[in-house]
Amino acid sequence: MDTDPTGNFMFSSLTPGTYTAKVEKSGFKVAQISEIEVSVNNVSTIHVTLVLGTPTQVVEVAAPSVRVD
């Protein structure tokens, strides 16, 4: 990943396919953009605007189920 002086991010080594971008910054709501198509010899551009908001916490737990009698 590279950035330029204007704040653009460039990913030059992505495999062609469909991607999701997630942008997070403390004090802002999470921005998520889905269905970003990346193909050979083509520039894919997305624009993200962060909105002020309270942070949310997501906790994911994965464990085998246990039988309780």
Buried (B, 14 or more C-beta within 10 A) or exposed (E): EEEEEEEEEEEEEEEEEEBEBEBEEEEBBBBEEEEBEBEEEEEEEEEEEEEEEEEEEEEEEEEEEEEEE
